[in-house]
Amino acid sequence: MAVVWPVFQVYPPVHQIWPTILVVVGSLVVVTPFTEPKYYAKSDWQPAATDGGPNDLDGDELLVLTFVATGASRYSDLIEALGVDGTQVNDVVETLEREGLVRRRGYRGRGMFDLALTDAGNRALAEHDPADLVEVDGEYVTATALDVLELLGESESGHDTGEIAEELGLRTTEVTAHLRVLERKGYLTTSGVLFANYRLSGAGESGYKRFVGATRQEAGVTAE
């Protein structure tokens, strides 16, 4: 005991350190209001009045509009699909929302929203007519998503995310984003424990045929 006791003496008594604790806690209380995220973390934020958005969109803004149109309504979808960090996605979405092209819905907590196009956003998308976007009866998919559906349709056993990425020469995260959207549409079924194995559902098969038929018709190609 005589040996251990001096070791404990190096720690100051509580009554000597409580002023430091108060200073740290007080600093957090004072600083927090000034470090809150921008408007996108607030459930009561309202977009500024606009004339429906400008016609000029940069590349990132058009990509976000394109992916949101297909059903990529979550930030994680956009981050993975675009291969950028959350700050970049936030900046683009903030710009689009202030221009009246997208809106946030389904507030689920601090910074957690789903995204949807406004009427102005749909008009802007139609004006720009992205080459990577296919539309049938108001439903959109990307050309990459069609490639995923085609690959899965050719396989009886299905594929996991890594196999799809390798076959199509895409980033795994990009494939993951497309798979999530297609799964929400009901186009895919999954199985497996460690690695999800994807196959086309009945809805996926019919959806793929509809979109392929539309692209062939637009290109003036007659289906065999």
PyMOL commands that place a pseudoatom at each C-alpha (Angstrom):
pseudoatom trace, name=CA, resn=MET, resi=1, chain=A, elem=C, hetatm=0, pos=[0.000, 0.000, 0.000]
pseudoatom trace, name=CA, resn=ALA, resi=2, chain=A, elem=C, hetatm=0, pos=[2.880, 2.322, 0.762]
pseudoatom trace, name=CA, resn=VAL, resi=3, chain=A, elem=C, hetatm=0, pos=[4.140, 1.827, -2.810]
pseudoatom trace, name=CA, resn=VAL, resi=4, chain=A, elem=C, hetatm=0, pos=[0.790, 2.259, -4.568]
pseudoatom trace, name=CA, resn=TRP, resi=5, chain=A, elem=C, hetatm=0, pos=[-0.398, 5.334, -2.655]
pseudoatom trace, name=CA, resn=PRO, resi=6, chain=A, elem=C, hetatm=0, pos=[2.095, 7.862, -4.134]
pseudoatom trace, name=CA, resn=VAL, resi=7, chain=A, elem=C, hetatm=0, pos=[1.114, 6.764, -7.641]
pseudoatom trace, name=CA, resn=PHE, resi=8, chain=A, elem=C, hetatm=0, pos=[-2.457, 7.867, -7.055]
pseudoatom trace, name=CA, resn=GLN, resi=9, chain=A, elem=C, hetatm=0, pos=[-1.282, 11.210, -5.752]
pseudoatom trace, name=CA, resn=VAL, resi=10, chain=A, elem=C, hetatm=0, pos=[-0.393, 12.313, -9.312]
pseudoatom trace, name=CA, resn=TYR, resi=11, chain=A, elem=C, hetatm=0, pos=[-4.102, 12.629, -10.099]
pseudoatom trace, name=CA, resn=PRO, resi=12, chain=A, elem=C, hetatm=0, pos=[-5.527, 15.931, -8.801]
pseudoatom trace, name=CA, resn=PRO, resi=13, chain=A, elem=C, hetatm=0, pos=[-8.543, 15.817, -6.506]
pseudoatom trace, name=CA, resn=VAL, resi=14, chain=A, elem=C, hetatm=0, pos=[-11.923, 16.472, -8.120]
pseudoatom trace, name=CA, resn=HIS, resi=15, chain=A, elem=C, hetatm=0, pos=[-12.307, 19.854, -6.427]
pseudoatom trace, name=CA, resn=GLN, resi=16, chain=A, elem=C, hetatm=0, pos=[-9.167, 21.035, -8.249]
pseudoatom trace, name=CA, resn=ILE, resi=17, chain=A, elem=C, hetatm=0, pos=[-10.274, 20.053, -11.766]
pseudoatom trace, name=CA, resn=TRP, resi=18, chain=A, elem=C, hetatm=0, pos=[-13.968, 20.983, -11.735]
pseudoatom trace, name=CA, resn=PRO, resi=19, chain=A, elem=C, hetatm=0, pos=[-13.245, 24.556, -12.959]
pseudoatom trace, name=CA, resn=THR, resi=20, chain=A, elem=C, hetatm=0, pos=[-11.598, 23.050, -16.055]
pseudoatom trace, name=CA, resn=ILE, resi=21, chain=A, elem=C, hetatm=0, pos=[-14.613, 20.798, -16.624]
pseudoatom trace, name=CA, resn=LEU, resi=22, chain=A, elem=C, hetatm=0, pos=[-16.949, 23.794, -16.405]
pseudoatom trace, name=CA, resn=VAL, resi=23, chain=A, elem=C, hetatm=0, pos=[-14.864, 25.731, -18.933]
pseudoatom trace, name=CA, resn=VAL, resi=24, chain=A, elem=C, hetatm=0, pos=[-14.937, 22.847, -21.451]
pseudoatom trace, name=CA, resn=VAL, resi=25, chain=A, elem=C, hetatm=0, pos=[-18.690, 22.269, -21.087]
pseudoatom trace, name=CA, resn=GLY, resi=26, chain=A, elem=C, hetatm=0, pos=[-19.383, 25.993, -21.265]
pseudoatom trace, name=CA, resn=SER, resi=27, chain=A, elem=C, hetatm=0, pos=[-17.356, 26.277, -24.458]
pseudoatom trace, name=CA, resn=LEU, resi=28, chain=A, elem=C, hetatm=0, pos=[-19.400, 23.525, -26.084]
pseudoatom trace, name=CA, resn=VAL, resi=29, chain=A, elem=C, hetatm=0, pos=[-22.657, 25.217, -25.108]
pseudoatom trace, name=CA, resn=VAL, resi=30, chain=A, elem=C, hetatm=0, pos=[-21.512, 28.552, -26.523]
pseudoatom trace, name=CA, resn=VAL, resi=31, chain=A, elem=C, hetatm=0, pos=[-19.945, 27.206, -29.730]
pseudoatom trace, name=CA, resn=THR, resi=32, chain=A, elem=C, hetatm=0, pos=[-22.661, 24.701, -30.729]
pseudoatom trace, name=CA, resn=PRO, resi=33, chain=A, elem=C, hetatm=0, pos=[-25.249, 27.281, -31.927]
pseudoatom trace, name=CA, resn=PHE, resi=34, chain=A, elem=C, hetatm=0, pos=[-22.633, 28.729, -34.265]
pseudoatom trace, name=CA, resn=THR, resi=35, chain=A, elem=C, hetatm=0, pos=[-21.567, 25.367, -35.678]
pseudoatom trace, name=CA, resn=GLU, resi=36, chain=A, elem=C, hetatm=0, pos=[-24.974, 24.002, -36.646]
pseudoatom trace, name=CA, resn=PRO, resi=37, chain=A, elem=C, hetatm=0, pos=[-25.169, 22.640, -40.172]
pseudoatom trace, name=CA, resn=LYS, resi=38, chain=A, elem=C, hetatm=0, pos=[-26.713, 24.806, -42.838]
pseudoatom trace, name=CA, resn=TYR, resi=39, chain=A, elem=C, hetatm=0, pos=[-30.419, 24.848, -43.582]
pseudoatom trace, name=CA, resn=TYR, resi=40, chain=A, elem=C, hetatm=0, pos=[-30.572, 21.271, -44.828]
pseudoatom trace, name=CA, resn=ALA, resi=41, chain=A, elem=C, hetatm=0, pos=[-30.465, 19.933, -41.270]
pseudoatom trace, name=CA, resn=LYS, resi=42, chain=A, elem=C, hetatm=0, pos=[-33.526, 21.917, -40.230]
pseudoatom trace, name=CA, resn=SER, resi=43, chain=A, elem=C, hetatm=0, pos=[-36.996, 20.420, -40.593]
pseudoatom trace, name=CA, resn=ASP, resi=44, chain=A, elem=C, hetatm=0, pos=[-38.682, 23.833, -40.858]
pseudoatom trace, name=CA, resn=TRP, resi=45, chain=A, elem=C, hetatm=0, pos=[-36.478, 25.237, -43.633]
pseudoatom trace, name=CA, resn=GLN, resi=46, chain=A, elem=C, hetatm=0, pos=[-38.384, 26.777, -46.541]
pseudoatom trace, name=CA, resn=PRO, resi=47, chain=A, elem=C, hetatm=0, pos=[-36.864, 27.428, -49.987]
pseudoatom trace, name=CA, resn=ALA, resi=48, chain=A, elem=C, hetatm=0, pos=[-36.649, 30.973, -51.239]
pseudoatom trace, name=CA, resn=ALA, resi=49, chain=A, elem=C, hetatm=0, pos=[-39.228, 32.092, -53.778]
pseudoatom trace, name=CA, resn=THR, resi=50, chain=A, elem=C, hetatm=0, pos=[-37.942, 31.488, -57.302]
pseudoatom trace, name=CA, resn=ASP, resi=51, chain=A, elem=C, hetatm=0, pos=[-39.189, 31.678, -60.860]
pseudoatom trace, name=CA, resn=GLY, resi=52, chain=A, elem=C, hetatm=0, pos=[-38.933, 27.902, -61.225]
pseudoatom trace, name=CA, resn=GLY, resi=53, chain=A, elem=C, hetatm=0, pos=[-35.191, 27.630, -61.648]
pseudoatom trace, name=CA, resn=PRO, resi=54, chain=A, elem=C, hetatm=0, pos=[-32.726, 28.682, -64.321]
pseudoatom trace, name=CA, resn=ASN, resi=55, chain=A, elem=C, hetatm=0, pos=[-32.188, 26.752, -67.522]
pseudoatom trace, name=CA, resn=ASP, resi=56, chain=A, elem=C, hetatm=0, pos=[-28.418, 26.527, -67.050]
pseudoatom trace, name=CA, resn=LEU, resi=57, chain=A, elem=C, hetatm=0, pos=[-27.219, 23.556, -65.006]
pseudoatom trace, name=CA, resn=ASP, resi=58, chain=A, elem=C, hetatm=0, pos=[-23.644, 22.497, -64.462]
pseudoatom trace, name=CA, resn=GLY, resi=59, chain=A, elem=C, hetatm=0, pos=[-22.572, 18.876, -64.784]
pseudoatom trace, name=CA, resn=ASP, resi=60, chain=A, elem=C, hetatm=0, pos=[-22.982, 17.938, -61.122]
pseudoatom trace, name=CA, resn=GLU, resi=61, chain=A, elem=C, hetatm=0, pos=[-26.411, 19.563, -60.887]
pseudoatom trace, name=CA, resn=LEU, resi=62, chain=A, elem=C, hetatm=0, pos=[-27.637, 17.696, -63.958]
pseudoatom trace, name=CA, resn=LEU, resi=63, chain=A, elem=C, hetatm=0, pos=[-26.260, 14.412, -62.603]
pseudoatom trace, name=CA, resn=VAL, resi=64, chain=A, elem=C, hetatm=0, pos=[-28.072, 14.895, -59.296]
pseudoatom trace, name=CA, resn=LEU, resi=65, chain=A, elem=C, hetatm=0, pos=[-31.336, 15.734, -61.084]
pseudoatom trace, name=CA, resn=THR, resi=66, chain=A, elem=C, hetatm=0, pos=[-30.883, 12.638, -63.236]
pseudoatom trace, name=CA, resn=PHE, resi=67, chain=A, elem=C, hetatm=0, pos=[-30.326, 10.300, -60.307]
pseudoatom trace, name=CA, resn=VAL, resi=68, chain=A, elem=C, hetatm=0, pos=[-33.121, 11.797, -58.202]
pseudoatom trace, name=CA, resn=ALA, resi=69, chain=A, elem=C, hetatm=0, pos=[-35.492, 11.312, -61.148]
pseudoatom trace, name=CA, resn=THR, resi=70, chain=A, elem=C, hetatm=0, pos=[-34.704, 7.582, -61.191]
pseudoatom trace, name=CA, resn=GLY, resi=71, chain=A, elem=C, hetatm=0, pos=[-35.571, 7.206, -57.510]
pseudoatom trace, name=CA, resn=ALA, resi=72, chain=A, elem=C, hetatm=0, pos=[-32.146, 7.787, -55.951]
pseudoatom trace, name=CA, resn=SER, resi=73, chain=A, elem=C, hetatm=0, pos=[-33.803, 9.852, -53.248]
pseudoatom trace, name=CA, resn=ARG, resi=74, chain=A, elem=C, hetatm=0, pos=[-31.271, 9.487, -50.449]
pseudoatom trace, name=CA, resn=TYR, resi=75, chain=A, elem=C, hetatm=0, pos=[-27.965, 11.186, -49.851]
pseudoatom trace, name=CA, resn=SER, resi=76, chain=A, elem=C, hetatm=0, pos=[-26.189, 7.836, -49.623]
pseudoatom trace, name=CA, resn=ASP, resi=77, chain=A, elem=C, hetatm=0, pos=[-27.463, 6.988, -53.120]
pseudoatom trace, name=CA, resn=LEU, resi=78, chain=A, elem=C, hetatm=0, pos=[-26.061, 10.202, -54.571]
pseudoatom trace, name=CA, resn=ILE, resi=79, chain=A, elem=C, hetatm=0, pos=[-22.741, 9.965, -52.741]
pseudoatom trace, name=CA, resn=GLU, resi=80, chain=A, elem=C, hetatm=0, pos=[-22.166, 6.417, -53.996]
pseudoatom trace, name=CA, resn=ALA, resi=81, chain=A, elem=C, hetatm=0, pos=[-23.476, 7.000, -57.508]
pseudoatom trace, name=CA, resn=LEU, resi=82, chain=A, elem=C, hetatm=0, pos=[-21.444, 10.167, -58.084]
pseudoatom trace, name=CA, resn=GLY, resi=83, chain=A, elem=C, hetatm=0, pos=[-18.332, 9.055, -56.205]
pseudoatom trace, name=CA, resn=VAL, resi=84, chain=A, elem=C, hetatm=0, pos=[-18.083, 12.300, -54.224]
pseudoatom trace, name=CA, resn=ASP, resi=85, chain=A, elem=C, hetatm=0, pos=[-18.217, 13.182, -50.542]
pseudoatom trace, name=CA, resn=GLY, resi=86, chain=A, elem=C, hetatm=0, pos=[-21.265, 14.315, -48.609]
pseudoatom trace, name=CA, resn=THR, resi=87, chain=A, elem=C, hetatm=0, pos=[-20.214, 17.965, -48.552]
pseudoatom trace, name=CA, resn=GLN, resi=88, chain=A, elem=C, hetatm=0, pos=[-20.224, 18.160, -52.345]
pseudoatom trace, name=CA, resn=VAL, resi=89, chain=A, elem=C, hetatm=0, pos=[-23.636, 16.505, -52.547]
pseudoatom trace, name=CA, resn=ASN, resi=90, chain=A, elem=C, hetatm=0, pos=[-25.009, 18.895, -49.922]
pseudoatom trace, name=CA, resn=ASP, resi=91, chain=A, elem=C, hetatm=0, pos=[-23.729, 21.906, -51.844]
pseudoatom trace, name=CA, resn=VAL, resi=92, chain=A, elem=C, hetatm=0, pos=[-25.305, 20.738, -55.107]
pseudoatom trace, name=CA, resn=VAL, resi=93, chain=A, elem=C, hetatm=0, pos=[-28.625, 19.828, -53.486]
pseudoatom trace, name=CA, resn=GLU, resi=94, chain=A, elem=C, hetatm=0, pos=[-28.705, 23.158, -51.651]
pseudoatom trace, name=CA, resn=THR, resi=95, chain=A, elem=C, hetatm=0, pos=[-28.274, 24.991, -54.960]
pseudoatom trace, name=CA, resn=LEU, resi=96, chain=A, elem=C, hetatm=0, pos=[-30.950, 22.921, -56.700]
pseudoatom trace, name=CA, resn=GLU, resi=97, chain=A, elem=C, hetatm=0, pos=[-33.430, 23.401, -53.889]
pseudoatom trace, name=CA, resn=ARG, resi=98, chain=A, elem=C, hetatm=0, pos=[-32.902, 27.140, -53.713]
pseudoatom trace, name=CA, resn=GLU, resi=99, chain=A, elem=C, hetatm=0, pos=[-33.540, 27.222, -57.466]
pseudoatom trace, name=CA, resn=GLY, resi=100, chain=A, elem=C, hetatm=0, pos=[-36.788, 25.328, -56.921]
pseudoatom trace, name=CA, resn=LEU, resi=101, chain=A, elem=C, hetatm=0, pos=[-35.724, 22.185, -58.818]
pseudoatom trace, name=CA, resn=VAL, resi=102, chain=A, elem=C, hetatm=0, pos=[-35.708, 19.643, -55.985]
pseudoatom trace, name=CA, resn=ARG, resi=103, chain=A, elem=C, hetatm=0, pos=[-37.431, 19.451, -52.634]
pseudoatom trace, name=CA, resn=ARG, resi=104, chain=A, elem=C, hetatm=0, pos=[-36.697, 17.610, -49.438]
pseudoatom trace, name=CA, resn=ARG, resi=105, chain=A, elem=C, hetatm=0, pos=[-39.356, 15.445, -47.876]
pseudoatom trace, name=CA, resn=GLY, resi=106, chain=A, elem=C, hetatm=0, pos=[-39.681, 12.812, -45.180]
pseudoatom trace, name=CA, resn=TYR, resi=107, chain=A, elem=C, hetatm=0, pos=[-37.550, 14.550, -42.544]
pseudoatom trace, name=CA, resn=ARG, resi=108, chain=A, elem=C, hetatm=0, pos=[-36.189, 11.713, -40.384]
pseudoatom trace, name=CA, resn=GLY, resi=109, chain=A, elem=C, hetatm=0, pos=[-33.844, 13.563, -38.051]
pseudoatom trace, name=CA, resn=ARG, resi=110, chain=A, elem=C, hetatm=0, pos=[-30.740, 15.708, -38.212]
pseudoatom trace, name=CA, resn=GLY, resi=111, chain=A, elem=C, hetatm=0, pos=[-29.895, 16.098, -41.892]
pseudoatom trace, name=CA, resn=MET, resi=112, chain=A, elem=C, hetatm=0, pos=[-31.941, 13.040, -42.938]
pseudoatom trace, name=CA, resn=PHE, resi=113, chain=A, elem=C, hetatm=0, pos=[-34.203, 13.728, -45.905]
pseudoatom trace, name=CA, resn=ASP, resi=114, chain=A, elem=C, hetatm=0, pos=[-35.510, 12.073, -49.015]
pseudoatom trace, name=CA, resn=LEU, resi=115, chain=A, elem=C, hetatm=0, pos=[-35.291, 14.052, -52.250]
pseudoatom trace, name=CA, resn=ALA, resi=116, chain=A, elem=C, hetatm=0, pos=[-37.794, 14.516, -55.067]
pseudoatom trace, name=CA, resn=LEU, resi=117, chain=A, elem=C, hetatm=0, pos=[-37.975, 16.619, -58.211]
pseudoatom trace, name=CA, resn=THR, resi=118, chain=A, elem=C, hetatm=0, pos=[-40.375, 19.536, -58.312]
pseudoatom trace, name=CA, resn=ASP, resi=119, chain=A, elem=C, hetatm=0, pos=[-42.427, 20.344, -61.416]
pseudoatom trace, name=CA, resn=ALA, resi=120, chain=A, elem=C, hetatm=0, pos=[-39.723, 22.848, -62.346]
pseudoatom trace, name=CA, resn=GLY, resi=121, chain=A, elem=C, hetatm=0, pos=[-37.100, 20.143, -61.859]
pseudoatom trace, name=CA, resn=ASN, resi=122, chain=A, elem=C, hetatm=0, pos=[-38.953, 17.807, -64.213]
pseudoatom trace, name=CA, resn=ARG, resi=123, chain=A, elem=C, hetatm=0, pos=[-39.172, 20.576, -66.813]
pseudoatom trace, name=CA, resn=ALA, resi=124, chain=A, elem=C, hetatm=0, pos=[-35.460, 21.341, -66.470]
pseudoatom trace, name=CA, resn=LEU, resi=125, chain=A, elem=C, hetatm=0, pos=[-34.646, 17.659, -66.887]
pseudoatom trace, name=CA, resn=ALA, resi=126, chain=A, elem=C, hetatm=0, pos=[-36.809, 17.445, -70.012]
pseudoatom trace, name=CA, resn=GLU, resi=127, chain=A, elem=C, hetatm=0, pos=[-35.103, 20.519, -71.467]
pseudoatom trace, name=CA, resn=HIS, resi=128, chain=A, elem=C, hetatm=0, pos=[-31.625, 19.069, -70.967]
pseudoatom trace, name=CA, resn=ASP, resi=129, chain=A, elem=C, hetatm=0, pos=[-32.648, 15.508, -71.969]
pseudoatom trace, name=CA, resn=PRO, resi=130, chain=A, elem=C, hetatm=0, pos=[-29.634, 13.673, -70.452]
pseudoatom trace, name=CA, resn=ALA, resi=131, chain=A, elem=C, hetatm=0, pos=[-28.301, 10.949, -72.726]
pseudoatom trace, name=CA, resn=ASP, resi=132, chain=A, elem=C, hetatm=0, pos=[-27.949, 8.566, -69.760]
pseudoatom trace, name=CA, resn=LEU, resi=133, chain=A, elem=C, hetatm=0, pos=[-31.652, 8.754, -68.874]
pseudoatom trace, name=CA, resn=VAL, resi=134, chain=A, elem=C, hetatm=0, pos=[-34.462, 6.599, -70.292]
pseudoatom trace, name=CA, resn=GLU, resi=135, chain=A, elem=C, hetatm=0, pos=[-38.112, 7.473, -69.610]
pseudoatom trace, name=CA, resn=VAL, resi=136, chain=A, elem=C, hetatm=0, pos=[-41.228, 5.352, -70.080]
pseudoatom trace, name=CA, resn=ASP, resi=137, chain=A, elem=C, hetatm=0, pos=[-44.647, 6.499, -68.865]
pseudoatom trace, name=CA, resn=GLY, resi=138, chain=A, elem=C, hetatm=0, pos=[-43.131, 8.934, -66.386]
pseudoatom trace, name=CA, resn=GLU, resi=139, chain=A, elem=C, hetatm=0, pos=[-40.693, 6.400, -64.919]
pseudoatom trace, name=CA, resn=TYR, resi=140, chain=A, elem=C, hetatm=0, pos=[-36.952, 6.900, -65.322]
pseudoatom trace, name=CA, resn=VAL, resi=141, chain=A, elem=C, hetatm=0, pos=[-33.937, 4.617, -65.275]
pseudoatom trace, name=CA, resn=THR, resi=142, chain=A, elem=C, hetatm=0, pos=[-30.348, 5.288, -66.240]
pseudoatom trace, name=CA, resn=ALA, resi=143, chain=A, elem=C, hetatm=0, pos=[-28.589, 3.505, -69.079]
pseudoatom trace, name=CA, resn=THR, resi=144, chain=A, elem=C, hetatm=0, pos=[-26.298, 2.001, -66.436]
pseudoatom trace, name=CA, resn=ALA, resi=145, chain=A, elem=C, hetatm=0, pos=[-29.305, 0.562, -64.600]
pseudoatom trace, name=CA, resn=LEU, resi=146, chain=A, elem=C, hetatm=0, pos=[-30.454, -1.002, -67.876]
pseudoatom trace, name=CA, resn=ASP, resi=147, chain=A, elem=C, hetatm=0, pos=[-27.018, -2.590, -68.235]
pseudoatom trace, name=CA, resn=VAL, resi=148, chain=A, elem=C, hetatm=0, pos=[-27.407, -4.043, -64.735]
pseudoatom trace, name=CA, resn=LEU, resi=149, chain=A, elem=C, hetatm=0, pos=[-30.865, -5.408, -65.568]
pseudoatom trace, name=CA, resn=GLU, resi=150, chain=A, elem=C, hetatm=0, pos=[-29.598, -6.910, -68.815]
pseudoatom trace, name=CA, resn=LEU, resi=151, chain=A, elem=C, hetatm=0, pos=[-26.676, -8.611, -67.067]
pseudoatom trace, name=CA, resn=LEU, resi=152, chain=A, elem=C, hetatm=0, pos=[-28.925, -10.088, -64.393]
pseudoatom trace, name=CA, resn=GLY, resi=153, chain=A, elem=C, hetatm=0, pos=[-31.467, -11.172, -66.997]
pseudoatom trace, name=CA, resn=GLU, resi=154, chain=A, elem=C, hetatm=0, pos=[-28.799, -13.216, -68.775]
pseudoatom trace, name=CA, resn=SER, resi=155, chain=A, elem=C, hetatm=0, pos=[-27.854, -15.107, -65.612]
pseudoatom trace, name=CA, resn=GLU, resi=156, chain=A, elem=C, hetatm=0, pos=[-29.906, -17.874, -64.039]
pseudoatom trace, name=CA, resn=SER, resi=157, chain=A, elem=C, hetatm=0, pos=[-27.880, -17.869, -60.827]
pseudoatom trace, name=CA, resn=GLY, resi=158, chain=A, elem=C, hetatm=0, pos=[-27.663, -14.075, -60.435]
pseudoatom trace, name=CA, resn=HIS, resi=159, chain=A, elem=C, hetatm=0, pos=[-24.683, -11.914, -59.469]
pseudoatom trace, name=CA, resn=ASP, resi=160, chain=A, elem=C, hetatm=0, pos=[-23.375, -10.145, -56.408]
pseudoatom trace, name=CA, resn=THR, resi=161, chain=A, elem=C, hetatm=0, pos=[-22.307, -6.497, -56.369]
pseudoatom trace, name=CA, resn=GLY, resi=162, chain=A, elem=C, hetatm=0, pos=[-18.632, -7.203, -57.004]
pseudoatom trace, name=CA, resn=GLU, resi=163, chain=A, elem=C, hetatm=0, pos=[-19.366, -9.421, -59.997]
pseudoatom trace, name=CA, resn=ILE, resi=164, chain=A, elem=C, hetatm=0, pos=[-21.658, -6.806, -61.538]
pseudoatom trace, name=CA, resn=ALA, resi=165, chain=A, elem=C, hetatm=0, pos=[-19.043, -4.084, -61.031]
pseudoatom trace, name=CA, resn=GLU, resi=166, chain=A, elem=C, hetatm=0, pos=[-16.365, -6.235, -62.655]
pseudoatom trace, name=CA, resn=GLU, resi=167, chain=A, elem=C, hetatm=0, pos=[-18.559, -7.206, -65.607]
pseudoatom trace, name=CA, resn=LEU, resi=168, chain=A, elem=C, hetatm=0, pos=[-19.612, -3.617, -66.332]
pseudoatom trace, name=CA, resn=GLY, resi=169, chain=A, elem=C, hetatm=0, pos=[-16.310, -1.943, -65.442]
pseudoatom trace, name=CA, resn=LEU, resi=170, chain=A, elem=C, hetatm=0, pos=[-17.882, 0.262, -62.762]
pseudoatom trace, name=CA, resn=ARG, resi=171, chain=A, elem=C, hetatm=0, pos=[-17.055, 1.268, -59.213]
pseudoatom trace, name=CA, resn=THR, resi=172, chain=A, elem=C, hetatm=0, pos=[-18.594, -1.037, -56.613]
pseudoatom trace, name=CA, resn=THR, resi=173, chain=A, elem=C, hetatm=0, pos=[-20.204, 1.913, -54.840]
pseudoatom trace, name=CA, resn=GLU, resi=174, chain=A, elem=C, hetatm=0, pos=[-21.773, 3.107, -58.096]
pseudoatom trace, name=CA, resn=VAL, resi=175, chain=A, elem=C, hetatm=0, pos=[-23.248, -0.347, -58.698]
pseudoatom trace, name=CA, resn=THR, resi=176, chain=A, elem=C, hetatm=0, pos=[-24.531, -0.419, -55.114]
pseudoatom trace, name=CA, resn=ALA, resi=177, chain=A, elem=C, hetatm=0, pos=[-26.414, 2.842, -55.660]
pseudoatom trace, name=CA, resn=HIS, resi=178, chain=A, elem=C, hetatm=0, pos=[-28.110, 1.525, -58.812]
pseudoatom trace, name=CA, resn=LEU, resi=179, chain=A, elem=C, hetatm=0, pos=[-28.973, -1.781, -57.137]
pseudoatom trace, name=CA, resn=ARG, resi=180, chain=A, elem=C, hetatm=0, pos=[-30.626, 0.032, -54.227]
pseudoatom trace, name=CA, resn=VAL, resi=181, chain=A, elem=C, hetatm=0, pos=[-32.806, 2.053, -56.574]
pseudoatom trace, name=CA, resn=LEU, resi=182, chain=A, elem=C, hetatm=0, pos=[-33.775, -0.991, -58.642]
pseudoatom trace, name=CA, resn=GLU, resi=183, chain=A, elem=C, hetatm=0, pos=[-34.539, -2.943, -55.479]
pseudoatom trace, name=CA, resn=ARG, resi=184, chain=A, elem=C, hetatm=0, pos=[-36.858, -0.171, -54.246]
pseudoatom trace, name=CA, resn=LYS, resi=185, chain=A, elem=C, hetatm=0, pos=[-38.665, -0.326, -57.577]
pseudoatom trace, name=CA, resn=GLY, resi=186, chain=A, elem=C, hetatm=0, pos=[-39.263, -4.027, -56.949]
pseudoatom trace, name=CA, resn=TYR, resi=187, chain=A, elem=C, hetatm=0, pos=[-37.122, -5.026, -59.924]
pseudoatom trace, name=CA, resn=LEU, resi=188, chain=A, elem=C, hetatm=0, pos=[-34.736, -7.268, -57.972]
pseudoatom trace, name=CA, resn=THR, resi=189, chain=A, elem=C, hetatm=0, pos=[-34.823, -10.164, -55.554]
pseudoatom trace, name=CA, resn=THR, resi=190, chain=A, elem=C, hetatm=0, pos=[-31.938, -10.926, -53.220]
pseudoatom trace, name=CA, resn=SER, resi=191, chain=A, elem=C, hetatm=0, pos=[-30.597, -14.006, -51.495]
pseudoatom trace, name=CA, resn=GLY, resi=192, chain=A, elem=C, hetatm=0, pos=[-27.457, -14.917, -49.612]
pseudoatom trace, name=CA, resn=VAL, resi=193, chain=A, elem=C, hetatm=0, pos=[-26.081, -14.234, -46.155]
pseudoatom trace, name=CA, resn=LEU, resi=194, chain=A, elem=C, hetatm=0, pos=[-22.595, -12.735, -46.381]
pseudoatom trace, name=CA, resn=PHE, resi=195, chain=A, elem=C, hetatm=0, pos=[-22.965, -11.362, -49.909]
pseudoatom trace, name=CA, resn=ALA, resi=196, chain=A, elem=C, hetatm=0, pos=[-26.306, -10.426, -51.440]
pseudoatom trace, name=CA, resn=ASN, resi=197, chain=A, elem=C, hetatm=0, pos=[-26.970, -12.226, -54.700]
pseudoatom trace, name=CA, resn=TYR, resi=198, chain=A, elem=C, hetatm=0, pos=[-29.244, -10.315, -57.079]
pseudoatom trace, name=CA, resn=ARG, resi=199, chain=A, elem=C, hetatm=0, pos=[-31.714, -11.690, -59.611]
pseudoatom trace, name=CA, resn=LEU, resi=200, chain=A, elem=C, hetatm=0, pos=[-34.443, -10.091, -61.676]
pseudoatom trace, name=CA, resn=SER, resi=201, chain=A, elem=C, hetatm=0, pos=[-37.946, -10.257, -60.252]
pseudoatom trace, name=CA, resn=GLY, resi=202, chain=A, elem=C, hetatm=0, pos=[-41.002, -10.605, -62.476]
pseudoatom trace, name=CA, resn=ALA, resi=203, chain=A, elem=C, hetatm=0, pos=[-41.444, -6.830, -62.323]
pseudoatom trace, name=CA, resn=GLY, resi=204, chain=A, elem=C, hetatm=0, pos=[-37.781, -6.419, -63.232]
pseudoatom trace, name=CA, resn=GLU, resi=205, chain=A, elem=C, hetatm=0, pos=[-38.132, -8.571, -66.333]
pseudoatom trace, name=CA, resn=SER, resi=206, chain=A, elem=C, hetatm=0, pos=[-41.202, -6.701, -67.577]
pseudoatom trace, name=CA, resn=GLY, resi=207, chain=A, elem=C, hetatm=0, pos=[-39.682, -3.334, -66.665]
pseudoatom trace, name=CA, resn=TYR, resi=208, chain=A, elem=C, hetatm=0, pos=[-36.502, -4.138, -68.544]
pseudoatom trace, name=CA, resn=LYS, resi=209, chain=A, elem=C, hetatm=0, pos=[-38.504, -5.099, -71.646]
pseudoatom trace, name=CA, resn=ARG, resi=210, chain=A, elem=C, hetatm=0, pos=[-40.479, -1.842, -71.464]
pseudoatom trace, name=CA, resn=PHE, resi=211, chain=A, elem=C, hetatm=0, pos=[-37.391, 0.318, -71.242]
pseudoatom trace, name=CA, resn=VAL, resi=212, chain=A, elem=C, hetatm=0, pos=[-35.470, -1.588, -73.901]
pseudoatom trace, name=CA, resn=GLY, resi=213, chain=A, elem=C, hetatm=0, pos=[-38.494, -1.385, -76.184]
pseudoatom trace, name=CA, resn=ALA, resi=214, chain=A, elem=C, hetatm=0, pos=[-38.655, 2.372, -75.640]
pseudoatom trace, name=CA, resn=THR, resi=215, chain=A, elem=C, hetatm=0, pos=[-34.976, 2.871, -76.450]
pseudoatom trace, name=CA, resn=ARG, resi=216, chain=A, elem=C, hetatm=0, pos=[-35.280, 0.767, -79.608]
pseudoatom trace, name=CA, resn=GLN, resi=217, chain=A, elem=C, hetatm=0, pos=[-38.356, 2.671, -80.709]
pseudoatom trace, name=CA, resn=GLU, resi=218, chain=A, elem=C, hetatm=0, pos=[-36.614, 5.986, -80.118]
pseudoatom trace, name=CA, resn=ALA, resi=219, chain=A, elem=C, hetatm=0, pos=[-33.622, 4.779, -82.114]
pseudoatom trace, name=CA, resn=GLY, resi=220, chain=A, elem=C, hetatm=0, pos=[-35.855, 3.453, -84.888]
pseudoatom trace, name=CA, resn=VAL, resi=221, chain=A, elem=C, hetatm=0, pos=[-34.793, -0.158, -84.300]
pseudoatom trace, name=CA, resn=THR, resi=222, chain=A, elem=C, hetatm=0, pos=[-37.370, -2.911, -84.719]
pseudoatom trace, name=CA, resn=ALA, resi=223, chain=A, elem=C, hetatm=0, pos=[-37.292, -5.640, -82.084]
pseudoatom trace, name=CA, resn=GLU, resi=224, chain=A, elem=C, hetatm=0, pos=[-36.615, -9.093, -83.448]
for i in range(1, 224): cmd.bond("trace and resi %d" % i, "trace and resi %d" % (i + 1))
show_as sticks, trace
zoom trace
